[in-house]
Amino acid sequence: MRKNKLTLKQREFATTYIKTKNGTASAIKAYNVKNKNSAHALASFNLKKPHIINFIEKALSDAKYNPVTTINHLQATEEKGYTSKATVKDALHASEILLDLAQMTVKKTQNTNLNMNVDAMDIVDLLAMKEKYDKLLQK
C-alpha cells in the first residue's frame, strides 16, 4: 500500500475526528479499541501522520470550512437574537471547538509530580488531603 494512502481504519478515524474533534473517541470507533489510554496513544500517533492530517485538512477545505467566517456568523446571529436557547457559555464553547478544528488555539497543560509517604498518615489527614486536591483539580 502506498505510504500516503489511508487505510479503511485510518479513513474512518479521520472522518470521525472531523465530526467529533475527539481523537480518543475516533480511535475507539475506528479501531475497536477498548482501553482509553491505548485509544489516546493511537489517536496521537495518527494525528502526527502527514497523510492523515492532509486528509482532514482537505475535507475541511472541500467543505469550505473557514473558522473565522463561522465564528463571525455565530456572533452576528447571537447579536441579532436568533439563538434564544444558546447561552454565552454555549457560544464560547462552540467558538473554542471551531478554533480547535482550525488548529488556531494553543493548548496549555500543566503537570505536577507529588511524592509523599501516605502510609504514615492517618485516615483523617488523607481524606482532608484528598478533598483539597479534588478541589484543585476541578479548577
C-alpha positions as CSV (number, residue, x, y, z in Angstrom):
1,M,0.0,0.0,0.0
2,R,1.3,3.5,-0.8
3,K,2.6,5.4,2.2
4,N,0.3,8.4,1.6
5,K,-2.9,6.4,1.1
6,L,-5.3,5.9,4.0
7,T,-6.3,2.5,5.2
8,L,-10.0,1.9,5.8
9,K,-9.5,2.3,9.5
10,Q,-7.4,5.5,9.1
11,R,-10.2,6.9,6.9
12,E,-12.8,6.1,9.4
13,F,-10.6,7.6,12.2
14,A,-10.1,10.8,10.2
15,T,-13.8,11.1,9.3
16,T,-14.9,10.5,12.8
17,Y,-12.3,13.0,14.0
18,I,-13.6,15.7,11.7
19,K,-17.1,15.2,13.1
20,T,-16.2,14.9,16.8
21,K,-12.8,16.6,17.2
22,N,-12.1,13.8,19.7
23,G,-9.1,11.7,18.8
24,T,-9.7,9.1,21.6
25,A,-13.3,8.6,20.7
26,S,-12.4,8.4,17.0
27,A,-9.7,5.7,17.6
28,I,-12.2,3.7,19.8
29,K,-14.7,3.7,17.0
30,A,-12.4,3.2,14.0
31,Y,-10.1,0.6,15.6
32,N,-12.5,-1.0,18.1
33,V,-10.1,-0.2,20.9
34,K,-11.4,-0.9,24.4
35,N,-8.7,0.8,26.5
36,K,-8.9,4.6,26.5
37,N,-5.2,5.0,27.1
38,S,-4.5,2.9,24.1
39,A,-7.0,4.8,22.0
40,H,-5.5,8.1,23.1
41,A,-2.0,6.9,22.1
42,L,-3.3,5.6,18.8
43,A,-5.1,8.9,18.1
44,S,-2.0,10.9,19.0
45,F,0.1,8.7,16.7
46,N,-2.4,9.0,13.8
47,L,-2.7,12.8,14.2
48,K,1.1,13.1,13.6
49,K,0.9,11.3,10.3
50,P,1.1,13.8,7.4
51,H,-1.3,11.8,5.1
52,I,-4.0,11.7,7.8
53,I,-3.6,15.4,8.6
54,N,-3.7,16.2,4.9
55,F,-6.9,14.2,4.5
56,I,-8.5,16.1,7.4
57,E,-7.4,19.5,6.1
58,K,-8.6,18.7,2.6
59,A,-12.0,17.5,3.9
60,L,-12.4,20.8,5.8
61,S,-11.2,22.8,2.8
62,D,-13.6,20.9,0.4
63,A,-16.4,21.7,2.8
64,K,-15.4,25.4,2.6
65,Y,-14.8,25.4,6.3
66,N,-13.5,28.7,7.5
67,P,-13.4,29.1,11.3
68,V,-13.2,32.9,11.2
69,T,-16.3,33.1,9.0
70,T,-18.2,30.6,11.1
71,I,-17.4,32.4,14.3
72,N,-18.4,35.8,12.8
73,H,-21.6,34.3,11.6
74,L,-22.3,32.8,15.1
75,Q,-21.6,36.2,16.7
76,A,-23.8,38.0,14.3
77,T,-26.6,35.5,14.8
78,E,-26.3,35.9,18.6
79,E,-26.3,39.7,18.4
80,K,-29.5,39.6,16.3
81,G,-31.1,37.4,18.9
82,Y,-31.8,34.4,16.6
83,T,-30.5,31.9,19.2
84,S,-32.5,32.4,22.3
85,K,-31.8,28.9,23.5
86,A,-28.0,29.2,23.4
87,T,-26.2,30.7,26.4
88,V,-23.0,32.6,26.4
89,K,-21.2,29.5,27.7
90,D,-22.6,27.6,24.7
91,A,-21.4,30.2,22.3
92,L,-17.9,30.3,23.8
93,H,-17.7,26.5,23.8
94,A,-18.7,26.5,20.1
95,S,-16.1,29.1,19.3
96,E,-13.5,27.1,21.1
97,I,-14.4,23.9,19.2
98,L,-14.3,25.8,15.9
99,L,-10.9,27.3,16.7
100,D,-9.6,23.9,17.7
101,L,-10.8,22.4,14.4
102,A,-8.8,25.0,12.6
103,Q,-5.8,24.4,14.8
104,M,-5.8,28.1,15.8
105,T,-5.5,27.6,19.5
106,V,-2.7,26.7,21.7
107,K,-3.3,24.0,24.3
108,K,-1.8,24.7,27.7
109,T,-1.2,21.9,30.1
110,Q,0.3,21.7,33.5
111,N,1.9,18.6,35.0
112,T,2.7,18.3,38.7
113,N,4.5,15.5,40.4
114,L,3.8,14.8,44.1
115,N,5.8,12.3,46.1
116,M,4.8,11.6,49.7
117,N,4.6,8.7,52.1
118,V,0.9,8.2,52.8
119,D,1.5,5.0,54.8
120,A,2.4,7.1,57.8
121,M,-0.7,9.3,57.6
122,D,-3.9,8.7,59.4
123,I,-7.3,8.5,57.6
124,V,-8.5,12.0,58.6
125,D,-5.4,13.6,57.1
126,L,-5.7,11.5,54.0
127,L,-9.3,12.4,53.5
128,A,-8.6,16.1,54.0
129,M,-5.8,16.0,51.5
130,K,-8.0,14.2,49.0
131,E,-10.7,16.8,49.3
132,K,-8.1,19.6,48.9
133,Y,-6.7,18.1,45.7
134,D,-10.1,17.2,44.3
135,K,-11.0,20.9,44.6
136,L,-7.7,21.9,42.9
137,L,-8.3,19.5,40.0
138,Q,-11.8,20.9,39.4
139,K,-10.5,24.4,38.7
